[in-house]
Amino acid sequence: MKNLENKNPILCATAYLFFMPTLYIILTDRRKNKYNAFHASFALILWMVLITIFMLIRAINMLAIASLQTNFASLLLWAVTIPFSLFAFFDKTIEIPIFSKIAGFLA
């Protein structure tokens, strides 16, 4: 039987790229490892920020204030997650002042 408490850089990297692995880490025993818990909480915060920004872009589009390309904006916002997944995969840390403190507290 696999030990679920070991750190898993591939799972943490996919938590940044896709939303479901984030929930998987948080809702299972994989959160007992500090590494997994930190990256899952950091990915969750990142996803909440990106979804909020995307919703604001959609609201601005609906109000016809600006003609923004929503598909391009969503692709750009998703591209933001790629460096974070690489940092998680190669076991490097990145410090973003507010987000890192919150993620460390949640982990």
Secondary structure as UniProt FT lines:
FT   TURN            4..5
FT   HELIX           9..17
FT   HELIX           20..27
FT   HELIX           29..32
FT   HELIX           34..62
FT   TURN            63..64
FT   HELIX           70..79
FT   HELIX           81..89
FT   TURN            90..91
FT   HELIX           97..106
//
